[in-house]
Amino acid sequence: MTVVGILHPGSMGAAVAAQVSRSGAEVLWCPTGRSAATKKRALRYGLTAVNDLGELTERAEIILSICPPAHAEEVAAEVAAHPFTGIYVDGNAISPASMARVYAILTRTGATVVDGSVIGSPPSASKNTRLYLSGSSEGLTPVASLFAGSAVHTHLLPGDIGRASALKLSFSSYQKASRVLAAVAYALASDYGVHEELLDIAQDRTTSYLAETGYIPKVAARSWRWGPEMKEVAYALEEAGLPSNLADAAAAVMSRWDSLKDSSLDIPQVLNHLHAAQDGEPS
């Protein structure tokens, strides 16, 4: 029986741990310092409590770290202090640079580190979740086997540490920001009593803009006039007492495309203009 440790069983971590249990693995968790809600989740999913983190690192062959991103490096350091020499999967929404620091912390103790990114809702009988993994093959295969036949579908990425983290944040940068932007848009429409009309317009556009990559060059070519429009959006939001930060940020992004007025470049050329060099010119 494979022994797996979960740090820490929040709503996502506990659900992922439950899928691991389906493979026949024993899943350990450490109740020390955890809330009553966390303890209730661990009990519901049949996780095995241990006395302390030292016992968890001693018994576990694989450790899954699924915690708030702000604590990812701290959690890694706590595990390394025991030390741990098995496979450590960081499944947190952290940057590639943060992932590199986690890698450095754990490999000093002899651990094998796998970079993971969880995409989707907590897995269940009705919902599947994607788990992207990158790193050395000696770590990827055992981790992927934990989820065989479960609601967590693993995808192995070529390349080393950082690729899974980059994928997670690339998706999150659109998904989370677009949700917030939608809330601000509806708040402004509601202030003027046109929220139902806004919803009617939106319901005619069901495709995610993230999937419409062919439209990116058109956005760049029109940014010379779309940028000022976003500044007007910012003014309208400020007048209504609503946050204008996202509109200002969109205008700032478009300003990097000012020189591409009515151009017909391809996607790589357009994206290249988003990377500002030190002299202010596109890299």
C-alpha positions in Angstrom: 0.0 0.0 0.0 1.3 3.4 -1.0 1.3 5.9 1.9 0.5 9.5 0.9 0.4 12.7 3.0 -1.8 15.6 2.3 -0.9 19.2 3.3 -3.6 20.4 4.0 -7.1 19.0 3.5 -9.0 22.2 2.6 -12.0 21.9 0.2 -9.7 21.1 -2.8 -7.0 19.2 -0.9 -9.5 16.9 0.8 -11.3 16.1 -2.4 -8.1 15.3 -4.2 -7.0 13.1 -1.3 -10.3 11.2 -1.5 -9.5 10.4 -5.1 -6.0 9.1 -4.0 -7.8 6.8 -1.5 -9.6 5.1 -4.4 -6.3 3.8 -5.7 -5.8 1.9 -2.4 -3.4 4.3 -0.9 -3.5 5.3 2.7 -3.7 9.1 3.1 -2.3 10.7 6.1 -2.9 14.2 7.4 -1.7 16.2 10.5 -4.5 17.8 12.6 -2.1 20.0 14.6 -3.2 23.6 14.3 -6.0 22.8 11.9 -9.6 24.1 12.2 -12.7 22.2 13.2 -13.9 22.4 9.6 -10.7 20.8 8.3 -10.9 18.0 10.8 -14.5 17.4 9.8 -13.5 17.2 6.1 -10.7 14.8 6.9 -13.0 12.5 8.8 -15.6 12.6 6.0 -13.0 11.5 3.5 -11.5 8.8 5.6 -8.1 10.3 6.0 -5.7 8.9 8.7 -4.6 11.4 11.4 -1.0 11.4 12.6 0.5 12.9 15.7 2.6 15.5 14.0 4.3 16.5 10.8 7.4 14.5 11.7 5.3 11.3 11.7 3.7 12.2 8.4 7.1 12.9 6.7 8.5 9.7 8.1 5.6 7.4 6.9 4.6 9.1 3.6 6.2 8.1 0.3 4.5 10.9 -1.5 3.3 14.3 -0.1 0.8 16.5 -1.8 0.9 20.2 -0.8 -2.4 21.9 -1.7 -2.7 25.0 0.4 -3.2 28.8 -0.1 -0.3 30.0 -2.4 1.0 32.5 0.1 2.0 29.6 2.4 3.5 27.3 -0.2 7.1 28.1 0.5 6.6 28.0 4.3 4.9 24.6 4.1 7.8 23.3 2.0 10.3 24.6 4.5 8.4 22.9 7.4 8.5 19.6 5.5 12.2 19.9 4.7 13.1 20.5 8.3 12.3 16.9 9.3 13.6 16.0 6.5 11.6 14.3 3.8 13.2 12.2 1.0 10.2 11.0 -0.9 8.2 12.6 -3.7 6.9 16.1 -2.9 4.1 17.5 -5.2 3.5 21.2 -5.0 0.0 21.6 -6.4 -0.4 25.2 -5.4 -1.1 28.3 -7.6 2.4 29.8 -7.4 4.6 31.4 -10.0 7.5 29.5 -11.7 9.9 31.5 -9.6 8.2 30.5 -6.4 8.1 26.9 -7.6 11.9 27.1 -8.2 12.3 28.2 -4.5 10.2 25.3 -3.3 12.3 23.0 -5.5 15.5 24.3 -3.9 14.1 23.9 -0.4 13.1 20.3 -0.8 15.9 19.0 -3.0 18.4 20.0 -0.4 17.0 17.2 1.8 17.0 14.6 -1.0 13.3 14.9 -2.0 12.1 14.5 -5.5 10.0 17.5 -6.4 7.0 17.5 -8.8 5.4 20.8 -10.0 1.7 20.4 -10.2 -1.3 22.5 -11.1 -4.9 21.7 -10.3 -7.4 23.0 -12.8 -11.1 22.9 -12.1 -13.5 22.4 -9.2 -12.8 19.9 -6.4 -13.2 16.4 -7.9 -16.3 14.4 -7.1 -18.6 11.8 -8.5 -20.0 14.4 -10.9 -17.0 16.6 -11.6 -13.6 15.8 -13.1 -10.4 17.8 -12.3 -7.3 18.1 -14.3 -3.9 17.8 -12.6 -0.9 18.9 -14.8 2.5 17.7 -13.7 6.0 18.6 -14.7 9.4 17.6 -13.4 11.6 14.5 -13.5 10.1 11.2 -14.8 11.0 9.5 -11.5 8.5 11.6 -9.8 5.8 12.0 -12.4 5.0 8.3 -13.0 4.3 7.4 -9.3 2.2 10.5 -8.9 0.1 9.9 -12.0 -0.5 6.3 -10.9 -2.2 7.5 -7.7 -5.0 8.9 -9.8 -5.6 6.1 -12.3 -9.3 5.7 -12.9 -10.2 8.5 -10.6 -12.0 11.9 -11.2 -8.5 13.5 -11.2 -7.2 13.3 -14.8 -3.4 13.7 -14.9 -1.5 15.3 -17.8 2.2 15.1 -17.9 4.0 18.1 -19.4 7.3 17.9 -21.2 10.1 19.9 -19.6 11.1 20.6 -16.0 9.9 22.4 -12.9 7.9 25.6 -13.6 5.8 24.5 -16.6 2.8 23.3 -14.6 2.9 26.4 -12.4 3.1 28.7 -15.5 0.1 26.9 -17.0 -2.0 27.4 -13.8 -1.2 31.1 -13.6 -1.7 31.6 -17.3 -5.2 30.2 -16.9 -5.9 31.9 -13.6 -4.8 35.3 -15.0 -7.8 35.2 -17.4 -10.3 33.2 -15.4 -10.1 35.1 -12.1 -9.7 38.5 -13.6 -12.5 38.0 -16.1 -14.8 37.0 -13.2 -14.0 40.2 -11.3 -14.3 42.3 -14.4 -17.7 40.8 -15.0 -18.8 41.8 -11.5 -17.6 45.4 -12.0 -19.4 45.5 -15.4 -22.7 44.4 -13.9 -22.3 46.8 -11.0 -22.0 49.7 -13.4 -24.9 48.5 -15.5 -27.0 48.1 -12.4 -26.3 51.6 -11.3 -27.9 52.8 -14.5 -30.6 50.2 -14.7 -29.4 48.5 -17.8 -28.1 45.2 -16.2 -30.8 43.1 -17.9 -29.8 44.5 -21.3 -26.2 43.8 -20.5 -27.1 40.2 -19.7 -29.0 39.9 -23.0 -26.0 41.0 -24.9 -23.7 38.7 -23.0 -25.9 35.6 -23.6 -25.4 36.0 -27.3 -21.6 35.5 -26.8 -21.1 32.0 -25.3 -17.5 31.3 -26.5 -14.7 32.1 -24.1 -12.4 34.8 -25.4 -9.5 32.8 -24.1 -10.2 30.3 -26.8 -10.4 32.9 -29.6 -6.6 33.4 -30.0 -7.1 34.4 -33.7 -8.7 37.6 -32.5 -5.6 38.7 -30.5 -4.0 40.5 -33.5 -7.3 42.3 -34.2 -7.3 43.6 -30.6 -3.7 44.8 -31.0 -4.5 46.6 -34.3 -7.5 48.3 -32.7 -5.9 49.2 -29.4 -5.1 52.7 -30.5 -8.8 53.4 -30.1 -9.8 50.7 -27.6 -7.3 51.9 -25.1 -8.9 55.4 -24.8 -12.3 53.6 -24.6 -11.1 51.7 -21.6 -10.0 55.0 -20.0 -13.5 56.3 -20.5 -14.7 53.1 -18.8 -12.4 53.9 -15.9 -13.8 57.4 -15.7 -17.4 56.0 -15.6 -16.5 53.6 -12.9 -14.9 56.2 -10.8 -18.0 58.5 -11.2 -20.1 55.6 -9.9 -17.8 54.9 -7.0 -16.7 51.6 -8.4 -13.1 50.3 -8.7 -11.5 51.3 -11.9 -8.2 49.4 -11.6 -9.0 46.7 -14.1 -10.1 49.2 -16.8 -7.0 51.3 -16.2 -4.8 48.1 -16.4 -6.5 47.1 -19.7 -5.7 50.6 -21.1 -2.1 50.2 -20.0 -1.8 46.9 -21.7 -3.3 48.3 -24.9 -0.9 51.2 -24.9 1.9 48.7 -25.6 0.2 48.1 -28.9 -0.1 51.8 -29.9 2.4 51.4 -32.7 0.4 48.5 -34.3 -2.5 50.7 -35.5 -4.4 48.9 -38.2 -1.6 46.4 -38.6 -1.9 42.8 -39.8 0.8 41.0 -37.8 0.6 37.4 -36.7 0.1 36.2 -33.1 3.7 35.8 -32.1 4.6 39.2 -33.4 1.7 40.8 -31.5 2.5 39.0 -28.3 6.1 40.1 -28.6 5.0 43.7 -28.2 3.7 43.0 -24.8 7.2 42.3 -23.5 8.5 45.8 -22.8 12.3 46.2 -23.0 14.2 48.4 -20.7 14.4 51.2 -23.3 10.6 51.2 -23.6 10.6 49.6 -27.0 9.1 46.1 -27.7 11.6 43.3 -27.1 
